[in-house]
Structures are given as structure tokens and as C-alpha cells.
Amino acid sequence: MTEKWRNRFLYWALAIVPMSGLYIASQLLGGTWLVIFLFFYVFNYKPLLDTRRLISLGIIKEKDAWRFFVPFAVDQTRYIRSLWLG
């Protein structure tokens, strides 16, 4: 397995596995915790994961990474192909 494929699988796992954790937490702890964890995932975890991946691919510079943490500051849909298949 090449380095590129290993990095892809790692990103996929780090992006998808927490969503199953959200489901399990909602079943065990209730709907309020689901919303709290979902907000953490959407506003903290996923932007951090995406910026690290895009910086490592050389698509964005580290000085521009803060924009991913501001809602609607970056059109994240233009990076989807690079994130999931890059």
C-alpha cells in the first residue's frame, strides 16, 4: 500500500468513525448529548481535520487555515474532491 492510499484511508477513518460514535452516544446518553457532540464535530473536529489534510496536500497554506473555523468564510465544497480523493 502506498503512502498516498494510507493517508486517504486514515482521513476516511478519522472523518467517518466519529459519526458512528455520535450515533452510539445519542443512544446511550440521549439527544442533548448528540447535539453537543455534533456541534463539536462540525465546528471544531472536522475543520481541524480538513485543514491538516489540505495543508499536507499543499492545497492551502497554514496562514489561511483559520478561515475553516469561521462559518461560511470558505466554500468548503470546492475542496471535497481533494479531501476525499487527494
N, CA, C and O atoms as a GROMACS GRO file, in nm:
protein
  344
    1MET      N    1   0.085  -0.117   0.000
    1MET     CA    2   0.000   0.000   0.000
    1MET      C    3   0.090   0.124   0.000
    1MET      O    4   0.184   0.133   0.079
    2THR      N    5   0.060   0.215  -0.086
    2THR     CA    6   0.143   0.334  -0.097
    2THR      C    7   0.108   0.434   0.013
    2THR      O    8   0.006   0.423   0.080
    3GLU      N    9   0.195   0.531   0.028
    3GLU     CA   10   0.175   0.636   0.128
    3GLU      C   11   0.047   0.716   0.099
    3GLU      O   12  -0.026   0.754   0.191
    4LYS      N   13   0.021   0.739  -0.027
    4LYS     CA   14  -0.099   0.815  -0.066
    4LYS      C   15  -0.226   0.743  -0.024
    4LYS      O   16  -0.318   0.805   0.031
    5TRP      N   17  -0.233   0.613  -0.048
    5TRP     CA   18  -0.352   0.535  -0.011
    5TRP      C   19  -0.366   0.524   0.140
    5TRP      O   20  -0.477   0.528   0.193
    6ARG      N   21  -0.254   0.510   0.208
    6ARG     CA   22  -0.259   0.502   0.354
    6ARG      C   23  -0.312   0.633   0.413
    6ARG      O   24  -0.391   0.630   0.508
    7ASN      N   25  -0.270   0.746   0.358
    7ASN     CA   26  -0.320   0.875   0.405
    7ASN      C   27  -0.468   0.893   0.374
    7ASN      O   28  -0.542   0.952   0.453
    8ARG      N   29  -0.511   0.844   0.259
    8ARG     CA   30  -0.654   0.850   0.225
    8ARG      C   31  -0.738   0.771   0.325
    8ARG      O   32  -0.837   0.822   0.378
    9PHE      N   33  -0.698   0.647   0.349
    9PHE     CA   34  -0.773   0.563   0.443
    9PHE      C   35  -0.774   0.621   0.583
    9PHE      O   36  -0.875   0.613   0.653
   10LEU      N   37  -0.664   0.678   0.623
   10LEU     CA   38  -0.657   0.741   0.754
   10LEU      C   39  -0.754   0.858   0.763
   10LEU      O   40  -0.825   0.872   0.862
   11TYR      N   41  -0.758   0.942   0.660
   11TYR     CA   42  -0.853   1.054   0.658
   11TYR      C   43  -0.996   1.003   0.660
   11TYR      O   44  -1.080   1.054   0.735
   12TRP      N   45  -1.025   0.903   0.577
   12TRP     CA   46  -1.161   0.849   0.573
   12TRP      C   47  -1.203   0.796   0.709
   12TRP      O   48  -1.314   0.822   0.755
   13ALA      N   49  -1.114   0.723   0.773
   13ALA     CA   50  -1.146   0.668   0.905
   13ALA      C   51  -1.166   0.779   1.008
   13ALA      O   52  -1.259   0.774   1.088
   14LEU      N   53  -1.077   0.878   1.007
   14LEU     CA   54  -1.089   0.986   1.104
   14LEU      C   55  -1.211   1.074   1.080
   14LEU      O   56  -1.259   1.140   1.172
   15ALA      N   57  -1.262   1.075   0.959
   15ALA     CA   58  -1.380   1.156   0.928
   15ALA      C   59  -1.510   1.078   0.952
   15ALA      O   60  -1.610   1.138   0.992
   16ILE      N   61  -1.510   0.948   0.929
   16ILE     CA   62  -1.635   0.871   0.935
   16ILE      C   63  -1.658   0.803   1.070
   16ILE      O   64  -1.771   0.801   1.118
   17VAL      N   65  -1.555   0.750   1.131
   17VAL     CA   66  -1.571   0.676   1.256
   17VAL      C   67  -1.634   0.761   1.368
   17VAL      O   68  -1.718   0.708   1.440
   18PRO      N   69  -1.597   0.887   1.385
   18PRO     CA   70  -1.664   0.966   1.490
   18PRO      C   71  -1.815   0.981   1.470
   18PRO      O   72  -1.888   1.001   1.566
   19MET      N   73  -1.861   0.971   1.346
   19MET     CA   74  -2.005   0.979   1.323
   19MET      C   75  -2.076   0.858   1.383
   19MET      O   76  -2.187   0.871   1.435
   20SER      N   77  -2.015   0.741   1.377
   20SER     CA   78  -2.075   0.625   1.441
   20SER      C   79  -2.071   0.641   1.592
   20SER      O   80  -2.161   0.596   1.663
   21GLY      N   81  -1.966   0.704   1.642
   21GLY     CA   82  -1.959   0.734   1.785
   21GLY      C   83  -2.070   0.830   1.827
   21GLY      O   84  -2.124   0.820   1.937
   22LEU      N   85  -2.104   0.923   1.740
   22LEU     CA   86  -2.215   1.014   1.768
   22LEU      C   87  -2.346   0.938   1.782
   22LEU      O   88  -2.426   0.966   1.871
   23TYR      N   89  -2.366   0.842   1.694
   23TYR     CA   90  -2.489   0.763   1.700
   23TYR      C   91  -2.496   0.682   1.829
   23TYR      O   92  -2.600   0.679   1.895
   24ILE      N   93  -2.386   0.618   1.864
   24ILE     CA   94  -2.384   0.538   1.987
   24ILE      C   95  -2.404   0.627   2.110
   24ILE      O   96  -2.477   0.590   2.201
   25ALA      N   97  -2.340   0.743   2.111
   25ALA     CA   98  -2.356   0.835   2.224
   25ALA      C   99  -2.499   0.883   2.235
   25ALA      O  100  -2.550   0.901   2.346
   26SER      N  101  -2.565   0.906   2.122
   26SER     CA  102  -2.704   0.951   2.128
   26SER      C  103  -2.795   0.842   2.183
   26SER      O  104  -2.892   0.872   2.252
   27GLN      N  105  -2.764   0.717   2.153
   27GLN     CA  106  -2.844   0.607   2.205
   27GLN      C  107  -2.824   0.588   2.355
   27GLN      O  108  -2.919   0.557   2.428
   28LEU      N  109  -2.702   0.606   2.401
   28LEU     CA  110  -2.671   0.584   2.542
   28LEU      C  111  -2.700   0.706   2.629
   28LEU      O  112  -2.750   0.691   2.740
   29LEU      N  113  -2.668   0.824   2.580
   29LEU     CA  114  -2.675   0.945   2.663
   29LEU      C  115  -2.796   1.033   2.636
   29LEU      O  116  -2.834   1.113   2.721
   30GLY      N  117  -2.857   1.019   2.520
   30GLY     CA  118  -2.975   1.098   2.488
   30GLY      C  119  -2.948   1.202   2.380
   30GLY      O  120  -2.834   1.223   2.337
   31GLY      N  121  -3.054   1.265   2.338
   31GLY     CA  122  -3.049   1.359   2.226
   31GLY      C  123  -2.971   1.486   2.254
   31GLY      O  124  -2.912   1.544   2.162
   32THR      N  125  -2.971   1.531   2.378
   32THR     CA  126  -2.899   1.653   2.411
   32THR      C  127  -2.750   1.636   2.387
   32THR      O  128  -2.685   1.724   2.330
   33TRP      N  129  -2.695   1.522   2.430
   33TRP     CA  130  -2.553   1.496   2.408
   33TRP      C  131  -2.521   1.478   2.260
   33TRP      O  132  -2.412   1.512   2.216
   34LEU      N  133  -2.616   1.424   2.184
   34LEU     CA  134  -2.596   1.412   2.041
   34LEU      C  135  -2.574   1.549   1.979
   34LEU      O  136  -2.484   1.568   1.898
   35VAL      N  137  -2.657   1.644   2.017
   35VAL     CA  138  -2.644   1.780   1.963
   35VAL      C  139  -2.513   1.844   2.005
   35VAL      O  140  -2.447   1.910   1.925
   36ILE      N  141  -2.474   1.825   2.130
   36ILE     CA  142  -2.348   1.881   2.179
   36ILE      C  143  -2.230   1.822   2.103
   36ILE      O  144  -2.142   1.896   2.056
   37PHE      N  145  -2.226   1.689   2.090
   37PHE     CA  146  -2.118   1.624   2.017
   37PHE      C  147  -2.119   1.661   1.869
   37PHE      O  148  -2.014   1.675   1.807
   38LEU      N  149  -2.237   1.676   1.812
   38LEU     CA  150  -2.248   1.714   1.671
   38LEU      C  151  -2.192   1.853   1.648
   38LEU      O  152  -2.121   1.876   1.550
   39PHE      N  153  -2.224   1.947   1.736
   39PHE     CA  154  -2.168   2.081   1.725
   39PHE      C  155  -2.015   2.078   1.737
   39PHE      O  156  -1.946   2.147   1.662
   40PHE      N  157  -1.963   1.998   1.829
   40PHE     CA  158  -1.818   1.985   1.843
   40PHE      C  159  -1.758   1.928   1.715
   40PHE      O  160  -1.654   1.976   1.668
   41TYR      N  161  -1.822   1.827   1.658
   41TYR     CA  162  -1.771   1.765   1.536
   41TYR      C  163  -1.771   1.865   1.420
   41TYR      O  164  -1.672   1.876   1.347
   42VAL      N  165  -1.881   1.936   1.404
   42VAL     CA  166  -1.895   2.025   1.289
   42VAL      C  167  -1.809   2.150   1.301
   42VAL      O  168  -1.750   2.194   1.202
   43PHE      N  169  -1.800   2.208   1.419
   43PHE     CA  170  -1.732   2.336   1.432
   43PHE      C  171  -1.587   2.326   1.479
   43PHE      O  172  -1.512   2.423   1.465
   44ASN      N  173  -1.544   2.213   1.533
   44ASN     CA  174  -1.406   2.201   1.580
   44ASN      C  175  -1.330   2.087   1.513
   44ASN      O  176  -1.226   2.108   1.451
   45TYR      N  177  -1.383   1.966   1.524
   45TYR     CA  178  -1.310   1.848   1.480
   45TYR      C  179  -1.292   1.843   1.328
   45TYR      O  180  -1.180   1.828   1.280
   46LYS      N  181  -1.400   1.855   1.253
   46LYS     CA  182  -1.393   1.842   1.107
   46LYS      C  183  -1.312   1.955   1.042
   46LYS      O  184  -1.232   1.926   0.953
   47PRO      N  185  -1.328   2.081   1.083
   47PRO     CA  186  -1.241   2.184   1.025
   47PRO      C  187  -1.093   2.160   1.055
   47PRO      O  188  -1.008   2.185   0.970
   48LEU      N  189  -1.062   2.113   1.175
   48LEU     CA  190  -0.923   2.084   1.209
   48LEU      C  191  -0.869   1.970   1.123
   48LEU      O  192  -0.758   1.978   1.072
   49LEU      N  193  -0.947   1.867   1.108
   49LEU     CA  194  -0.908   1.754   1.026
   49LEU      C  195  -0.890   1.796   0.879
   49LEU      O  196  -0.792   1.757   0.815
   50ASP      N  197  -0.983   1.874   0.827
   50ASP     CA  198  -0.975   1.919   0.689
   50ASP      C  199  -0.855   2.009   0.663
   50ASP      O  200  -0.787   1.995   0.561
   51THR      N  201  -0.829   2.102   0.755
   51THR     CA  202  -0.715   2.192   0.734
   51THR      C  203  -0.583   2.117   0.739
   51THR      O  204  -0.493   2.144   0.660
   52ARG      N  205  -0.570   2.023   0.831
   52ARG     CA  206  -0.447   1.943   0.838
   52ARG      C  207  -0.427   1.865   0.708
   52ARG      O  208  -0.315   1.856   0.657
   53ARG      N  209  -0.535   1.809   0.654
   53ARG     CA  210  -0.524   1.731   0.530
   53ARG      C  211  -0.489   1.821   0.412
   53ARG      O  212  -0.402   1.786   0.332
   54LEU      N  213  -0.554   1.936   0.401
   54LEU     CA  214  -0.527   2.026   0.289
   54LEU      C  215  -0.387   2.086   0.297
   54LEU      O  216  -0.323   2.106   0.194
   55ILE      N  217  -0.340   2.114   0.417
   55ILE     CA  218  -0.203   2.165   0.432
   55ILE      C  219  -0.103   2.057   0.392
   55ILE      O  220  -0.004   2.086   0.324
   56SER      N  221  -0.128   1.934   0.433
   56SER     CA  222  -0.034   1.826   0.399
   56SER      C  223  -0.034   1.797   0.249
   56SER      O  224   0.068   1.755   0.194
   57LEU      N  225  -0.146   1.821   0.182
   57LEU     CA  226  -0.151   1.803   0.037
   57LEU      C  227  -0.094   1.923  -0.038
   57LEU      O  228  -0.070   1.915  -0.158
   58GLY      N  229  -0.071   2.034   0.032
   58GLY     CA  230  -0.016   2.153  -0.030
   58GLY      C  231  -0.120   2.236  -0.104
   58GLY      O  232  -0.085   2.317  -0.190
   59ILE      N  233  -0.247   2.219  -0.072
   59ILE     CA  234  -0.354   2.291  -0.141
   59ILE      C  235  -0.378   2.428  -0.078
   59ILE      O  236  -0.405   2.525  -0.148
   60ILE      N  237  -0.367   2.436   0.054
   60ILE     CA  238  -0.378   2.565   0.122
   60ILE      C  239  -0.253   2.587   0.203
   60ILE      O  240  -0.177   2.494   0.232
   61LYS      N  241  -0.232   2.713   0.241
   61LYS     CA  242  -0.118   2.747   0.326
   61LYS      C  243  -0.165   2.753   0.471
   61LYS      O  244  -0.283   2.775   0.498
   62GLU      N  245  -0.073   2.734   0.562
   62GLU     CA  246  -0.108   2.730   0.704
   62GLU      C  247  -0.168   2.862   0.751
   62GLU      O  248  -0.251   2.862   0.842
   63LYS      N  249  -0.127   2.973   0.692
   63LYS     CA  250  -0.180   3.102   0.734
   63LYS      C  251  -0.328   3.120   0.697
   63LYS      O  252  -0.395   3.205   0.755
   64ASP      N  253  -0.379   3.042   0.602
   64ASP     CA  254  -0.519   3.051   0.561
   64ASP      C  255  -0.609   2.950   0.631
   64ASP      O  256  -0.729   2.946   0.605
   65ALA      N  257  -0.553   2.868   0.718
   65ALA     CA  258  -0.630   2.762   0.782
   65ALA      C  259  -0.736   2.815   0.877
   65ALA      O  260  -0.837   2.748   0.898
   66TRP      N  261  -0.718   2.931   0.935
   66TRP     CA  262  -0.814   2.985   1.031
   66TRP      C  263  -0.951   3.008   0.967
   66TRP      O  264  -1.052   3.008   1.037
   67ARG      N  265  -0.956   3.028   0.837
   67ARG     CA  266  -1.083   3.056   0.769
   67ARG      C  267  -1.180   2.938   0.776
   67ARG      O  268  -1.301   2.957   0.768
   68PHE      N  269  -1.128   2.817   0.791
   68PHE     CA  270  -1.214   2.700   0.800
   68PHE      C  271  -1.292   2.695   0.931
   68PHE      O  272  -1.393   2.625   0.940
   69PHE      N  273  -1.247   2.769   1.031
   69PHE     CA  274  -1.314   2.769   1.161
   69PHE      C  275  -1.421   2.877   1.172
   69PHE      O  276  -1.496   2.880   1.269
   70VAL      N  277  -1.428   2.966   1.073
   70VAL     CA  278  -1.531   3.070   1.070
   70VAL      C  279  -1.642   3.021   0.978
   70VAL      O  280  -1.617   2.994   0.860
   71PRO      N  281  -1.764   3.010   1.030
   71PRO     CA  282  -1.874   2.960   0.946
   71PRO      C  283  -1.894   3.048   0.822
   71PRO      O  284  -1.900   3.170   0.831
   72PHE      N  285  -1.906   2.984   0.709
   72PHE     CA  286  -1.933   3.046   0.578
   72PHE      C  287  -1.819   3.135   0.528
   72PHE      O  288  -1.840   3.212   0.435
   73ALA      N  289  -1.699   3.126   0.586
   73ALA     CA  290  -1.586   3.205   0.538
   73ALA      C  291  -1.519   3.138   0.419
   73ALA      O  292  -1.455   3.206   0.338
   74VAL      N  293  -1.533   3.007   0.408
   74VAL     CA  294  -1.470   2.931   0.300
   74VAL      C  295  -1.576   2.843   0.236
   74VAL      O  296  -1.657   2.780   0.304
   75ASP      N  297  -1.574   2.840   0.104
   75ASP     CA  298  -1.662   2.747   0.032
   75ASP      C  299  -1.596   2.610   0.036
   75ASP      O  300  -1.513   2.577  -0.050
   76GLN      N  301  -1.632   2.530   0.136
   76GLN     CA  302  -1.565   2.402   0.156
   76GLN      C  303  -1.599   2.300   0.050
   76GLN      O  304  -1.530   2.198   0.038
   77THR      N  305  -1.703   2.323  -0.028
   77THR     CA  306  -1.740   2.226  -0.131
   77THR      C  307  -1.636   2.218  -0.241
   77THR      O  308  -1.627   2.116  -0.309
   78ARG      N  309  -1.557   2.323  -0.261
   78ARG     CA  310  -1.456   2.316  -0.367
   78ARG      C  311  -1.338   2.229  -0.328
   78ARG      O  312  -1.255   2.196  -0.412
   79TYR      N  313  -1.327   2.194  -0.201
   79TYR     CA  314  -1.218   2.109  -0.153
   79TYR      C  315  -1.258   1.964  -0.134
   79TYR      O  316  -1.174   1.882  -0.095
   80ILE      N  317  -1.383   1.929  -0.158
   80ILE     CA  318  -1.431   1.793  -0.131
   80ILE      C  319  -1.352   1.688  -0.208
   80ILE      O  320  -1.310   1.588  -0.150
   81ARG      N  321  -1.331   1.709  -0.335
   81ARG     CA  322  -1.257   1.612  -0.416
   81ARG      C  323  -1.114   1.597  -0.365
   81ARG      O  324  -1.063   1.485  -0.357
   82SER      N  325  -1.050   1.707  -0.331
   82SER     CA  326  -0.913   1.699  -0.280
   82SER      C  327  -0.907   1.628  -0.146
   82SER      O  328  -0.814   1.552  -0.121
   83LEU      N  329  -1.005   1.653  -0.061
   83LEU     CA  330  -1.004   1.592   0.070
   83LEU      C  331  -1.026   1.442   0.064
   83LEU      O  332  -0.951   1.366   0.125
   84TRP      N  333  -1.126   1.398  -0.009
   84TRP     CA  334  -1.163   1.257  -0.008
   84TRP      C  335  -1.083   1.174  -0.107
   84TRP      O  336  -1.066   1.054  -0.085
   85LEU      N  337  -1.034   1.233  -0.215
   85LEU     CA  338  -0.963   1.155  -0.316
   85LEU      C  339  -0.819   1.198  -0.337
   85LEU      O  340  -0.746   1.134  -0.412
   86GLY      N  341  -0.777   1.307  -0.272
   86GLY     CA  342  -0.643   1.362  -0.294
   86GLY      C  343  -0.531   1.284  -0.239
   86GLY      O  344  -0.415   1.323  -0.254
   0.00000   0.00000   0.00000
